[in-house]
Amino acid sequence: MAAACVPGDKIMDGIMTMRRLGLVLALVLGSSACGPIAYVNEVTRKASDSVDQARAAQADKYAPYYWTRATQYLHQAKVLAAHADFQAANRFGRLANEAAEKAIVEAAAAAKDPSKRPLELDKQVAPAKDATKDGSVVAPAKETP
């Protein structure tokens, strides 16, 4: 008669161990691809769309702090994703999304109420030094002749 595989048999134990190892390997390999998938959802869709909405709301004019923050975080997320650091890219993508949403809110408030707009500094800059008698301006690092 042929020998049957029964529990406790070395052959049966070896087969079960290989099945368990195959299952663990499949789970590890399957879960390792979550970083790029989350990146596509978090950064490519949400953060990019939020920054585009902030651009449409003229956040660069009315909320420059949060606009700059959102665009720089989005850029950093893309840089980190290029280096395959998807966890950090997702974190910067969430920060870019939050900053863009804040920029949209502030831009809408500033568009309605001029008192909430950022200060517009005078475009004329004071000279570094007064002009000399002949009208030429001397560079600040040099002594006057």
MARNURO-583629 format. One record per residue (C-alpha): x, y, z. Coordinates in steps of 0.02 Angstrom, whole numbers, plus 50000, padded with zeros to 5 digits. Example, Ala and Ser with C-alpha at 12.3 -4.5 7.8 and 13.67 -1.06 7.14 Angstrom:
2
      u      v      w
  50615  49775  50390
  50684  49947  50357
This chain:
145
      u      v      w
  50000  50000  50000
  50049  50177  49970
  50092  50285  50119
  49962  50421  50151
  50003  50596  50213
  49940  50616  50389
  49956  50764  50507
  50120  50756  50599
  50206  50679  50449
  50367  50770  50399
  50312  50787  50218
  50143  50860  50269
  50227  50982  50391
  50347  51038  50253
  50203  51072  50134
  50106  51172  50264
  50262  51273  50306
  50288  51314  50122
  50106  51368  50106
  50121  51481  50258
  50283  51554  50191
  50201  51585  50022
  50053  51672  50106
  50167  51784  50210
  50271  51826  50056
  50114  51870  49957
  50053  51984  50097
  50220  52073  50111
  50236  52099  49924
  50055  52153  49909
  50067  52281  50047
  50232  52354  49985
  50144  52435  49838
  50032  52543  49948
  50154  52690  49952
  50143  52734  49768
  49955  52707  49767
  49929  52822  49915
  50046  52949  49834
  49942  52954  49676
  49785  52983  49778
  49857  53104  49906
  49975  53210  49804
  49931  53192  49622
  49745  53211  49648
  49706  53301  49810
  49854  53417  49834
  49872  53465  49651
  49686  53500  49636
  49689  53605  49795
  49836  53707  49732
  49747  53734  49566
  49591  53793  49658
  49698  53912  49761
  49774  53979  49601
  49599  54009  49532
  49553  54101  49693
  49705  54216  49667
  49786  54155  49826
  49955  54211  49761
  49890  54390  49774
  49774  54382  49925
  49854  54246  50033
  50039  54241  49985
  50098  54151  50142
  49985  54000  50123
  50001  54002  49934
  50190  53992  49945
  50179  53860  50079
  50061  53753  49974
  50164  53765  49815
  50328  53728  49905
  50255  53579  49998
  50185  53511  49835
  50353  53531  49751
  50440  53443  49896
  50314  53301  49888
  50357  53275  49705
  50543  53280  49741
  50526  53150  49879
  50420  53038  49768
  50555  53048  49635
  50673  52976  49767
  50544  52840  49806
  50512  52906  49982
  50324  52890  49967
  50286  52904  50152
  50368  53076  50162
  50292  53125  49994
  50119  53084  50061
  50152  53187  50218
  50206  53338  50115
  50057  53310  50001
  49939  53322  50150
  50028  53479  50210
  50012  53555  50035
  49828  53512  50032
  49798  53593  50202
  49895  53750  50156
  49803  53766  49990
  49634  53750  50075
  49686  53884  50201
  49745  53994  50057
  49577  53976  49971
  49484  54029  50129
  49599  54177  50160
  49595  54230  49977
  49405  54229  49976
  49401  54334  50136
  49531  54456  50068
  49440  54474  49903
  49282  54527  49997
  49364  54636  50130
  49512  54746  50079
  49566  54765  50260
  49611  54579  50264
  49729  54592  50116
  49917  54579  50141
  50015  54739  50153
  50073  54807  49988
  50240  54886  50016
  50289  55039  49919
  50382  54991  49761
  50509  55130  49785
  50658  55076  49886
  50756  55200  49988
  50933  55228  49922
  51073  55146  50018
  51162  55313  50035
  51125  55490  49988
  51188  55551  49820
  51350  55648  49815
  51362  55828  49757
  51385  55777  49575
  51226  55668  49583
  51307  55496  49580
  51262  55368  49710
  51406  55281  49796
  51392  55098  49838
  51371  55073  50026
  51527  54965  50044
  51642  55098  49974
  51704  55256  50054
  51652  55422  49980
  51788  55502  49875
